[in-house]
Each structure stands twice: as C-alpha cells, then as structure tokens.
Amino acid sequence: MVLTVQSTQENKTPETIIYVDSNRVKCSGENNDHPLVYYTIPEGGEAICGYCDIKFRKKDEWQK
Ligand SMILES: [Zn+2]
C-alpha cells in the first residue's frame, strides 16, 4: 500500500511525500516523466528523488 500526501504551506511549493513499507523505493515521476530510479531510505530519514523532488519516508517512522 502506498499513501500519497500532498501538503501546501505558505510561500512554499507543494510537496509530495510518499509513505512506503520498505526502505527500497523506486520513482519514475508522478506521470512516468523521468527515467526509473531506485533509492534507499536512510534509517529515520527520507529519500528525495533527484528528478522530481518527491520525498519517500518509511511508514513506521511517520506513525510514531
Ligand atoms: Zn521522481
């Protein structure tokens, strides 16, 4: 299961955060608009896609 959260803050561009079960994620853009890339989410942190700035976080970190 993948949960996508869109949040908008004043004077900031909307950010997309995807919460995942595994620390291995892959991204090809929201509309498959960049090459498929794989990231590993660091312990307690997040991975940010270098192409589209989508952030990936481990779901269990978010639930704390
Ligand atoms: Zn991406």
N, CA, C, O and the ligand as a Tripos MOL2 file, in Angstrom:
@<TRIPOS>MOLECULE
protein
  257   255    65     0     0
PROTEIN
NO_CHARGES

@<TRIPOS>ATOM
      1 N           0.8450   -1.1930    0.0000 N.3       1 MET1
      2 CA          0.0000    0.0000    0.0000 C.3       1 MET1
      3 C           0.8750    1.2360    0.0000 C.2       1 MET1
      4 O           1.8530    1.3220    0.7430 O.2       1 MET1
      5 N           0.5230    2.1700   -0.8230 N.am      2 VAL2
      6 CA          1.2600    3.4290   -0.8890 C.3       2 VAL2
      7 C           0.3010    4.5710   -0.6130 C.2       2 VAL2
      8 O          -0.7660    4.6750   -1.2180 O.2       2 VAL2
      9 N           0.7040    5.4180    0.3060 N.am      3 LEU3
     10 CA         -0.1280    6.5520    0.6850 C.3       3 LEU3
     11 C           0.5550    7.8270    0.2170 C.2       3 LEU3
     12 O           1.7140    8.0770    0.5490 O.2       3 LEU3
     13 N          -0.1450    8.6110   -0.5350 N.am      4 THR4
     14 CA          0.4240    9.8620   -1.0430 C.3       4 THR4
     15 C          -0.2100   11.0410   -0.3180 C.2       4 THR4
     16 O          -1.4330   11.1440   -0.2200 O.2       4 THR4
     17 N           0.6270   11.9120    0.1810 N.am      5 VAL5
     18 CA          0.1450   13.0720    0.9200 C.3       5 VAL5
     19 C           0.5920   14.3280    0.2000 C.2       5 VAL5
     20 O           1.7720   14.4900   -0.1090 O.2       5 VAL5
     21 N          -0.3280   15.1930   -0.0580 N.am      6 GLN6
     22 CA          0.0090   16.4840   -0.6550 C.3       6 GLN6
     23 C          -0.1890   17.5440    0.4170 C.2       6 GLN6
     24 O          -1.2710   17.6380    0.9960 O.2       6 GLN6
     25 N           0.8090   18.3210    0.6840 N.am      7 SER7
     26 CA          0.6410   19.3930    1.6550 C.3       7 SER7
     27 C           1.1200   20.7010    1.0560 C.2       7 SER7
     28 O           2.1290   20.7440    0.3510 O.2       7 SER7
     29 N           0.4050   21.7390    1.3370 N.am      8 THR8
     30 CA          0.7660   23.0530    0.8100 C.3       8 THR8
     31 C           1.0020   23.9920    1.9810 C.2       8 THR8
     32 O           0.1650   24.1060    2.8760 O.2       8 THR8
     33 N           2.1290   24.6520    1.9690 N.am      9 GLN9
     34 CA          2.4250   25.6170    3.0180 C.3       9 GLN9
     35 C           2.6440   26.9750    2.3890 C.2       9 GLN9
     36 O           3.0090   27.0790    1.2180 O.2       9 GLN9
     37 N           2.4210   28.0010    3.1630 N.am     10 GLU10
     38 CA          2.5410   29.3620    2.6520 C.3      10 GLU10
     39 C           3.9390   29.6030    2.0840 C.2      10 GLU10
     40 O           4.9370   29.2160    2.6920 O.2      10 GLU10
     41 N           4.0030   30.2250    0.9500 N.am     11 ASN11
     42 CA          5.2730   30.5740    0.3150 C.3      11 ASN11
     43 C           6.1610   29.3790   -0.0030 C.2      11 ASN11
     44 O           7.3630   29.5340   -0.2150 O.2      11 ASN11
     45 N           5.5810   28.2120   -0.0360 N.am     12 LYS12
     46 CA          6.3690   27.0400   -0.3880 C.3      12 LYS12
     47 C           5.6550   26.2950   -1.4980 C.2      12 LYS12
     48 O           4.4270   26.3000   -1.5830 O.2      12 LYS12
     49 N           6.4280   25.6680   -2.3280 N.am     13 THR13
     50 CA          5.8140   24.8510   -3.3530 C.3      13 THR13
     51 C           5.2330   23.6060   -2.7040 C.2      13 THR13
     52 O           5.7930   23.0950   -1.7340 O.2      13 THR13
     53 N           4.1330   23.1170   -3.2190 N.am     14 PRO14
     54 CA          3.5390   21.9060   -2.6500 C.3      14 PRO14
     55 C           4.5480   20.7660   -2.6900 C.2      14 PRO14
     56 O           5.2800   20.6050   -3.6660 O.2      14 PRO14
     57 N           4.5790   19.9900   -1.6380 N.am     15 GLU15
     58 CA          5.4960   18.8660   -1.6360 C.3      15 GLU15
     59 C           4.7090   17.5680   -1.6300 C.2      15 GLU15
     60 O           3.6280   17.4710   -1.0500 O.2      15 GLU15
     61 N           5.2740   16.5890   -2.2830 N.am     16 THR16
     62 CA          4.6530   15.2810   -2.3340 C.3      16 THR16
     63 C           5.4890   14.3270   -1.4990 C.2      16 THR16
     64 O           6.6850   14.1650   -1.7380 O.2      16 THR16
     65 N           4.8590   13.7030   -0.5290 N.am     17 ILE17
     66 CA          5.5440   12.7280    0.3080 C.3      17 ILE17
     67 C           4.8430   11.3930    0.1420 C.2      17 ILE17
     68 O           3.6260   11.2870    0.2980 O.2      17 ILE17
     69 N           5.6290   10.3780   -0.1760 N.am     18 ILE18
     70 CA          5.0600    9.0550   -0.3390 C.3      18 ILE18
     71 C           5.5570    8.1760    0.8060 C.2      18 ILE18
     72 O           6.7610    8.0360    1.0190 O.2      18 ILE18
     73 N           4.6200    7.5910    1.5330 N.am     19 TYR19
     74 CA          4.9710    6.7090    2.6430 C.3      19 TYR19
     75 C           4.9460    5.2670    2.1710 C.2      19 TYR19
     76 O           3.9710    4.8050    1.5780 O.2      19 TYR19
     77 N           6.0340    4.5690    2.4440 N.am     20 VAL20
     78 CA          6.1800    3.2180    1.9270 C.3      20 VAL20
     79 C           6.5200    2.2500    3.0530 C.2      20 VAL20
     80 O           6.9740    2.6520    4.1250 O.2      20 VAL20
     81 N           6.2920    0.9720    2.7900 N.am     21 ASP21
     82 CA          6.5590   -0.0670    3.7790 C.3      21 ASP21
     83 C           8.0300   -0.4630    3.8140 C.2      21 ASP21
     84 O           8.5600   -0.8340    4.8610 O.2      21 ASP21
     85 N           8.6720   -0.3800    2.6770 N.am     22 SER22
     86 CA         10.0500   -0.8480    2.5470 C.3      22 SER22
     87 C          10.9800    0.3450    2.4020 C.2      22 SER22
     88 O          10.5470    1.4260    2.0030 O.2      22 SER22
     89 N          12.2560    0.1560    2.7230 N.am     23 ASN23
     90 CA         13.1810    1.2780    2.5590 C.3      23 ASN23
     91 C          13.7900    1.3340    1.1580 C.2      23 ASN23
     92 O          14.6230    2.1890    0.8560 O.2      23 ASN23
     93 N          13.3530    0.4020    0.3150 N.am     24 ARG24
     94 CA         13.7730    0.4590   -1.0890 C.3      24 ARG24
     95 C          12.6140    1.0170   -1.8920 C.2      24 ARG24
     96 O          11.5280    0.4380   -1.9100 O.2      24 ARG24
     97 N          12.8390    2.1300   -2.5490 N.am     25 VAL25
     98 CA         11.7690    2.7440   -3.3290 C.3      25 VAL25
     99 C          12.2540    2.9770   -4.7460 C.2      25 VAL25
    100 O          13.4510    3.0770   -5.0140 O.2      25 VAL25
    101 N          11.2940    3.0590   -5.6350 N.am     26 LYS26
    102 CA         11.6410    3.4290   -6.9980 C.3      26 LYS26
    103 C          10.7150    4.5430   -7.4420 C.2      26 LYS26
    104 O           9.5720    4.6400   -6.9960 O.2      26 LYS26
    105 N          11.2250    5.3740   -8.3200 N.am     27 CYS27
    106 CA         10.4490    6.5190   -8.7750 C.3      27 CYS27
    107 C          10.6820    6.7210  -10.2530 C.2      27 CYS27
    108 O          11.8110    6.6500  -10.7380 O.2      27 CYS27
    109 N           9.6090    6.9700  -10.9560 N.am     28 SER28
    110 CA          9.7420    7.3680  -12.3610 C.3      28 SER28
    111 C           8.9080    8.6200  -12.6160 C.2      28 SER28
    112 O           8.4910    8.8820  -13.7440 O.2      28 SER28
    113 N           8.6690    9.3910  -11.5550 N.am     29 GLY29
    114 CA          7.8810   10.6060  -11.7010 C.3      29 GLY29
    115 C           6.4040   10.3230  -11.5120 C.2      29 GLY29
    116 O           5.9550    9.1850  -11.6550 O.2      29 GLY29
    117 N           5.6660   11.3480  -11.1970 N.am     30 GLU30
    118 CA          4.2390   11.1720  -10.9680 C.3      30 GLU30
    119 C           3.5120   10.7030  -12.2260 C.2      30 GLU30
    120 O           2.4900   10.0220  -12.1450 O.2      30 GLU30
    121 N           4.0440   11.0700  -13.3760 N.am     31 ASN31
    122 CA          3.4300   10.6820  -14.6490 C.3      31 ASN31
    123 C           4.4330    9.9460  -15.5320 C.2      31 ASN31
    124 O           4.4230   10.0780  -16.7560 O.2      31 ASN31
    125 N           5.3090    9.1570  -14.8750 N.am     32 ASN32
    126 CA          6.3700    8.4630  -15.6090 C.3      32 ASN32
    127 C           7.1640    9.4280  -16.4830 C.2      32 ASN32
    128 O           7.4810    9.1390  -17.6370 O.2      32 ASN32
    129 N           7.4710   10.5680  -15.9060 N.am     33 ASP33
    130 CA          8.1130   11.6050  -16.7150 C.3      33 ASP33
    131 C           9.6290   11.6890  -16.5300 C.2      33 ASP33
    132 O          10.2590   12.6300  -17.0130 O.2      33 ASP33
    133 N          10.2090   10.7270  -15.8440 N.am     34 HIS34
    134 CA         11.6810   10.6690  -15.8370 C.3      34 HIS34
    135 C          12.1010    9.2060  -15.7600 C.2      34 HIS34
    136 O          11.2770    8.3410  -15.4630 O.2      34 HIS34
    137 N          13.3770    8.9210  -16.0250 N.am     35 PRO35
    138 CA         13.8160    7.5180  -16.0050 C.3      35 PRO35
    139 C          13.6000    6.8880  -14.6280 C.2      35 PRO35
    140 O          13.6420    7.5700  -13.6040 O.2      35 PRO35
    141 N          13.3730    5.5960  -14.6250 N.am     36 LEU36
    142 CA         13.1480    4.8850  -13.3710 C.3      36 LEU36
    143 C          14.4320    4.8750  -12.5420 C.2      36 LEU36
    144 O          15.4910    4.4670  -13.0180 O.2      36 LEU36
    145 N          14.3210    5.3250  -11.3140 N.am     37 VAL37
    146 CA         15.4830    5.3440  -10.4200 C.3      37 VAL37
    147 C          15.0950    4.6990   -9.0930 C.2      37 VAL37
    148 O          13.9310    4.7160   -8.6910 O.2      37 VAL37
    149 N          16.0920    4.1330   -8.4250 N.am     38 TYR38
    150 CA         15.8720    3.4690   -7.1490 C.3      38 TYR38
    151 C          16.5790    4.2420   -6.0460 C.2      38 TYR38
    152 O          17.6770    4.7630   -6.2420 O.2      38 TYR38
    153 N          15.9430    4.3090   -4.8940 N.am     39 TYR39
    154 CA         16.5340    4.9730   -3.7370 C.3      39 TYR39
    155 C          16.3940    4.0820   -2.5180 C.2      39 TYR39
    156 O          15.4750    3.2680   -2.4200 O.2      39 TYR39
    157 N          17.3230    4.2510   -1.5940 N.am     40 THR40
    158 CA         17.2170    3.5880   -0.2950 C.3      40 THR40
    159 C          16.9670    4.6620    0.7500 C.2      40 THR40
    160 O          17.7090    5.6400    0.8420 O.2      40 THR40
    161 N          15.9160    4.4730    1.5360 N.am     41 ILE41
    162 CA         15.5930    5.4580    2.5590 C.3      41 ILE41
    163 C          16.5000    5.2350    3.7640 C.2      41 ILE41
    164 O          16.5200    4.1330    4.3120 O.2      41 ILE41
    165 N          17.2470    6.2460    4.1900 N.am     42 PRO42
    166 CA         18.1150    6.0850    5.3510 C.3      42 PRO42
    167 C          17.2890    5.9070    6.6310 C.2      42 PRO42
    168 O          16.1470    6.3580    6.7130 O.2      42 PRO42
    169 N          17.8790    5.2480    7.6150 N.am     43 GLU43
    170 CA         17.1860    4.9910    8.8850 C.3      43 GLU43
    171 C          16.7090    6.3100    9.4970 C.2      43 GLU43
    172 O          17.5020    7.2200    9.7380 O.2      43 GLU43
    173 N          15.4130    6.3940    9.7390 N.am     44 GLY44
    174 CA         14.8560    7.5890   10.3660 C.3      44 GLY44
    175 C          14.8130    8.8160    9.4750 C.2      44 GLY44
    176 O          14.4990    9.9140    9.9350 O.2      44 GLY44
    177 N          15.1250    8.6340    8.2080 N.am     45 GLY45
    178 CA         15.1670    9.8030    7.3310 C.3      45 GLY45
    179 C          14.2340    9.6610    6.1560 C.2      45 GLY45
    180 O          13.2100    8.9820    6.2290 O.2      45 GLY45
    181 N          14.5980   10.3050    5.0840 N.am     46 GLU46
    182 CA         13.7720   10.2500    3.8980 C.3      46 GLU46
    183 C          14.6720   10.2890    2.6720 C.2      46 GLU46
    184 O          15.8000   10.7800    2.7140 O.2      46 GLU46
    185 N          14.1440    9.7630    1.5960 N.am     47 ALA47
    186 CA         14.8510    9.8290    0.3220 C.3      47 ALA47
    187 C          14.1150   10.8360   -0.5510 C.2      47 ALA47
    188 O          12.8850   10.8570   -0.5900 O.2      47 ALA47
    189 N          14.8680   11.6590   -1.2400 N.am     48 ILE48
    190 CA         14.2610   12.6610   -2.1180 C.3      48 ILE48
    191 C          14.6820   12.3640   -3.5450 C.2      48 ILE48
    192 O          15.8700   12.2390   -3.8430 O.2      48 ILE48
    193 N          13.7080   12.2560   -4.4110 N.am     49 CYS49
    194 CA         14.0120   11.9830   -5.8060 C.3      49 CYS49
    195 C          14.7140   13.1810   -6.4380 C.2      49 CYS49
    196 O          14.2280   14.3110   -6.3820 O.2      49 CYS49
    197 N          15.8570   12.9070   -7.0330 N.am     50 GLY50
    198 CA         16.6310   13.9730   -7.6450 C.3      50 GLY50
    199 C          15.9990   14.5390   -8.9090 C.2      50 GLY50
    200 O          16.3630   15.6260   -9.3590 O.2      50 GLY50
    201 N          15.0600   13.8070   -9.4740 N.am     51 TYR51
    202 CA         14.4020   14.2780  -10.6910 C.3      51 TYR51
    203 C          13.1760   15.1280  -10.3870 C.2      51 TYR51
    204 O          13.0040   16.2110  -10.9470 O.2      51 TYR51
    205 N          12.3300   14.6300   -9.4960 N.am     52 CYS52
    206 CA         11.0250   15.2810   -9.3380 C.3      52 CYS52
    207 C          10.7570   15.7610   -7.9160 C.2      52 CYS52
    208 O           9.6640   16.2520   -7.6310 O.2      52 CYS52
    209 N          11.7440   15.6260   -7.0050 N.am     53 ASP53
    210 CA         11.6300   16.1400   -5.6330 C.3      53 ASP53
    211 C          10.5620   15.4690   -4.7880 C.2      53 ASP53
    212 O          10.2270   15.9610   -3.7110 O.2      53 ASP53
    213 N          10.0260   14.3630   -5.2550 N.am     54 ILE54
    214 CA          9.1180   13.5900   -4.4060 C.3      54 ILE54
    215 C           9.9190   13.0300   -3.2410 C.2      54 ILE54
    216 O          11.0470   12.5690   -3.4140 O.2      54 ILE54
    217 N           9.3290   13.0740   -2.0560 N.am     55 LYS55
    218 CA         10.0100   12.5390   -0.8680 C.3      55 LYS55
    219 C           9.4150   11.1920   -0.4920 C.2      55 LYS55
    220 O           8.2050   10.9760   -0.5700 O.2      55 LYS55
    221 N          10.2930   10.3010   -0.0870 N.am     56 PHE56
    222 CA          9.8490    8.9730    0.3520 C.3      56 PHE56
    223 C          10.2190    8.7940    1.8100 C.2      56 PHE56
    224 O          11.3520    9.0580    2.2120 O.2      56 PHE56
    225 N           9.2560    8.3420    2.5980 N.am     57 ARG57
    226 CA          9.5160    8.0720    4.0120 C.3      57 ARG57
    227 C           8.9770    6.7030    4.3660 C.2      57 ARG57
    228 O           8.0040    6.2190    3.7870 O.2      57 ARG57
    229 N           9.6380    6.0920    5.3360 N.am     58 LYS58
    230 CA          9.1480    4.8190    5.8590 C.3      58 LYS58
    231 C           7.8670    5.0820    6.6450 C.2      58 LYS58
    232 O           7.7950    6.0150    7.4440 O.2      58 LYS58
    233 N           6.8640    4.2490    6.4060 N.am     59 LYS59
    234 CA          5.5740    4.4490    7.0360 C.3      59 LYS59
    235 C           5.6520    4.3580    8.5520 C.2      59 LYS59
    236 O           4.9740    5.1160    9.2460 O.2      59 LYS59
    237 N           6.4660    3.4430    9.0830 N.am     60 ASP60
    238 CA          6.5160    3.2900   10.5440 C.3      60 ASP60
    239 C           7.1760    4.4930   11.2160 C.2      60 ASP60
    240 O           6.9190    4.7560   12.3910 O.2      60 ASP60
    241 N           8.0120    5.2200   10.4960 N.am     61 GLU61
    242 CA          8.5660    6.4490   11.0640 C.3      61 GLU61
    243 C           7.4720    7.5070   11.1950 C.2      61 GLU61
    244 O           7.4300    8.2780   12.1540 O.2      61 GLU61
    245 N           6.6000    7.5130   10.2090 N.am     62 TRP62
    246 CA          5.5420    8.5160   10.1940 C.3      62 TRP62
    247 C           4.5280    8.2690   11.3110 C.2      62 TRP62
    248 O           3.9350    9.2160   11.8280 O.2      62 TRP62
    249 N           4.3250    7.0000   11.6870 N.am     63 GLN63
    250 CA          3.2710    6.6650   12.6610 C.3      63 GLN63
    251 C           3.6930    6.9100   14.1010 C.2      63 GLN63
    252 O           2.8590    6.8220   15.0020 O.2      63 GLN63
    253 N           4.9610    7.2130   14.3460 N.am     64 LYS64
    254 CA          5.4110    7.4260   15.7190 C.3      64 LYS64
    255 C           4.7780    8.6810   16.3200 C.2      64 LYS64
    256 O           5.0460    9.0150   17.4740 O.2      64 LYS64
    257 ZN         10.9890   11.0160   -9.2010 Zn       65 ZN65
@<TRIPOS>BOND
     1     1     2 1
     2     2     3 1
     3     3     4 2
     4     3     5 am
     5     5     6 1
     6     6     7 1
     7     7     8 2
     8     7     9 am
     9     9    10 1
    10    10    11 1
    11    11    12 2
    12    11    13 am
    13    13    14 1
    14    14    15 1
    15    15    16 2
    16    15    17 am
    17    17    18 1
    18    18    19 1
    19    19    20 2
    20    19    21 am
    21    21    22 1
    22    22    23 1
    23    23    24 2
    24    23    25 am
    25    25    26 1
    26    26    27 1
    27    27    28 2
    28    27    29 am
    29    29    30 1
    30    30    31 1
    31    31    32 2
    32    31    33 am
    33    33    34 1
    34    34    35 1
    35    35    36 2
    36    35    37 am
    37    37    38 1
    38    38    39 1
    39    39    40 2
    40    39    41 am
    41    41    42 1
    42    42    43 1
    43    43    44 2
    44    43    45 am
    45    45    46 1
    46    46    47 1
    47    47    48 2
    48    47    49 am
    49    49    50 1
    50    50    51 1
    51    51    52 2
    52    51    53 am
    53    53    54 1
    54    54    55 1
    55    55    56 2
    56    55    57 am
    57    57    58 1
    58    58    59 1
    59    59    60 2
    60    59    61 am
    61    61    62 1
    62    62    63 1
    63    63    64 2
    64    63    65 am
    65    65    66 1
    66    66    67 1
    67    67    68 2
    68    67    69 am
    69    69    70 1
    70    70    71 1
    71    71    72 2
    72    71    73 am
    73    73    74 1
    74    74    75 1
    75    75    76 2
    76    75    77 am
    77    77    78 1
    78    78    79 1
    79    79    80 2
    80    79    81 am
    81    81    82 1
    82    82    83 1
    83    83    84 2
    84    83    85 am
    85    85    86 1
    86    86    87 1
    87    87    88 2
    88    87    89 am
    89    89    90 1
    90    90    91 1
    91    91    92 2
    92    91    93 am
    93    93    94 1
    94    94    95 1
    95    95    96 2
    96    95    97 am
    97    97    98 1
    98    98    99 1
    99    99   100 2
   100    99   101 am
   101   101   102 1
   102   102   103 1
   103   103   104 2
   104   103   105 am
   105   105   106 1
   106   106   107 1
   107   107   108 2
   108   107   109 am
   109   109   110 1
   110   110   111 1
   111   111   112 2
   112   111   113 am
   113   113   114 1
   114   114   115 1
   115   115   116 2
   116   115   117 am
   117   117   118 1
   118   118   119 1
   119   119   120 2
   120   119   121 am
   121   121   122 1
   122   122   123 1
   123   123   124 2
   124   123   125 am
   125   125   126 1
   126   126   127 1
   127   127   128 2
   128   127   129 am
   129   129   130 1
   130   130   131 1
   131   131   132 2
   132   131   133 am
   133   133   134 1
   134   134   135 1
   135   135   136 2
   136   135   137 am
   137   137   138 1
   138   138   139 1
   139   139   140 2
   140   139   141 am
   141   141   142 1
   142   142   143 1
   143   143   144 2
   144   143   145 am
   145   145   146 1
   146   146   147 1
   147   147   148 2
   148   147   149 am
   149   149   150 1
   150   150   151 1
   151   151   152 2
   152   151   153 am
   153   153   154 1
   154   154   155 1
   155   155   156 2
   156   155   157 am
   157   157   158 1
   158   158   159 1
   159   159   160 2
   160   159   161 am
   161   161   162 1
   162   162   163 1
   163   163   164 2
   164   163   165 am
   165   165   166 1
   166   166   167 1
   167   167   168 2
   168   167   169 am
   169   169   170 1
   170   170   171 1
   171   171   172 2
   172   171   173 am
   173   173   174 1
   174   174   175 1
   175   175   176 2
   176   175   177 am
   177   177   178 1
   178   178   179 1
   179   179   180 2
   180   179   181 am
   181   181   182 1
   182   182   183 1
   183   183   184 2
   184   183   185 am
   185   185   186 1
   186   186   187 1
   187   187   188 2
   188   187   189 am
   189   189   190 1
   190   190   191 1
   191   191   192 2
   192   191   193 am
   193   193   194 1
   194   194   195 1
   195   195   196 2
   196   195   197 am
   197   197   198 1
   198   198   199 1
   199   199   200 2
   200   199   201 am
   201   201   202 1
   202   202   203 1
   203   203   204 2
   204   203   205 am
   205   205   206 1
   206   206   207 1
   207   207   208 2
   208   207   209 am
   209   209   210 1
   210   210   211 1
   211   211   212 2
   212   211   213 am
   213   213   214 1
   214   214   215 1
   215   215   216 2
   216   215   217 am
   217   217   218 1
   218   218   219 1
   219   219   220 2
   220   219   221 am
   221   221   222 1
   222   222   223 1
   223   223   224 2
   224   223   225 am
   225   225   226 1
   226   226   227 1
   227   227   228 2
   228   227   229 am
   229   229   230 1
   230   230   231 1
   231   231   232 2
   232   231   233 am
   233   233   234 1
   234   234   235 1
   235   235   236 2
   236   235   237 am
   237   237   238 1
   238   238   239 1
   239   239   240 2
   240   239   241 am
   241   241   242 1
   242   242   243 1
   243   243   244 2
   244   243   245 am
   245   245   246 1
   246   246   247 1
   247   247   248 2
   248   247   249 am
   249   249   250 1
   250   250   251 1
   251   251   252 2
   252   251   253 am
   253   253   254 1
   254   254   255 1
   255   255   256 2
@<TRIPOS>SUBSTRUCTURE
     1 MET1         2 RESIDUE 1 A MET
     2 VAL2         6 RESIDUE 1 A VAL
     3 LEU3        10 RESIDUE 1 A LEU
     4 THR4        14 RESIDUE 1 A THR
     5 VAL5        18 RESIDUE 1 A VAL
     6 GLN6        22 RESIDUE 1 A GLN
     7 SER7        26 RESIDUE 1 A SER
     8 THR8        30 RESIDUE 1 A THR
     9 GLN9        34 RESIDUE 1 A GLN
    10 GLU10       38 RESIDUE 1 A GLU
    11 ASN11       42 RESIDUE 1 A ASN
    12 LYS12       46 RESIDUE 1 A LYS
    13 THR13       50 RESIDUE 1 A THR
    14 PRO14       54 RESIDUE 1 A PRO
    15 GLU15       58 RESIDUE 1 A GLU
    16 THR16       62 RESIDUE 1 A THR
    17 ILE17       66 RESIDUE 1 A ILE
    18 ILE18       70 RESIDUE 1 A ILE
    19 TYR19       74 RESIDUE 1 A TYR
    20 VAL20       78 RESIDUE 1 A VAL
    21 ASP21       82 RESIDUE 1 A ASP
    22 SER22       86 RESIDUE 1 A SER
    23 ASN23       90 RESIDUE 1 A ASN
    24 ARG24       94 RESIDUE 1 A ARG
    25 VAL25       98 RESIDUE 1 A VAL
    26 LYS26      102 RESIDUE 1 A LYS
    27 CYS27      106 RESIDUE 1 A CYS
    28 SER28      110 RESIDUE 1 A SER
    29 GLY29      114 RESIDUE 1 A GLY
    30 GLU30      118 RESIDUE 1 A GLU
    31 ASN31      122 RESIDUE 1 A ASN
    32 ASN32      126 RESIDUE 1 A ASN
    33 ASP33      130 RESIDUE 1 A ASP
    34 HIS34      134 RESIDUE 1 A HIS
    35 PRO35      138 RESIDUE 1 A PRO
    36 LEU36      142 RESIDUE 1 A LEU
    37 VAL37      146 RESIDUE 1 A VAL
    38 TYR38      150 RESIDUE 1 A TYR
    39 TYR39      154 RESIDUE 1 A TYR
    40 THR40      158 RESIDUE 1 A THR
    41 ILE41      162 RESIDUE 1 A ILE
    42 PRO42      166 RESIDUE 1 A PRO
    43 GLU43      170 RESIDUE 1 A GLU
    44 GLY44      174 RESIDUE 1 A GLY
    45 GLY45      178 RESIDUE 1 A GLY
    46 GLU46      182 RESIDUE 1 A GLU
    47 ALA47      186 RESIDUE 1 A ALA
    48 ILE48      190 RESIDUE 1 A ILE
    49 CYS49      194 RESIDUE 1 A CYS
    50 GLY50      198 RESIDUE 1 A GLY
    51 TYR51      202 RESIDUE 1 A TYR
    52 CYS52      206 RESIDUE 1 A CYS
    53 ASP53      210 RESIDUE 1 A ASP
    54 ILE54      214 RESIDUE 1 A ILE
    55 LYS55      218 RESIDUE 1 A LYS
    56 PHE56      222 RESIDUE 1 A PHE
    57 ARG57      226 RESIDUE 1 A ARG
    58 LYS58      230 RESIDUE 1 A LYS
    59 LYS59      234 RESIDUE 1 A LYS
    60 ASP60      238 RESIDUE 1 A ASP
    61 GLU61      242 RESIDUE 1 A GLU
    62 TRP62      246 RESIDUE 1 A TRP
    63 GLN63      250 RESIDUE 1 A GLN
    64 LYS64      254 RESIDUE 1 A LYS
    65 ZN65       257 GROUP 0 **** ****
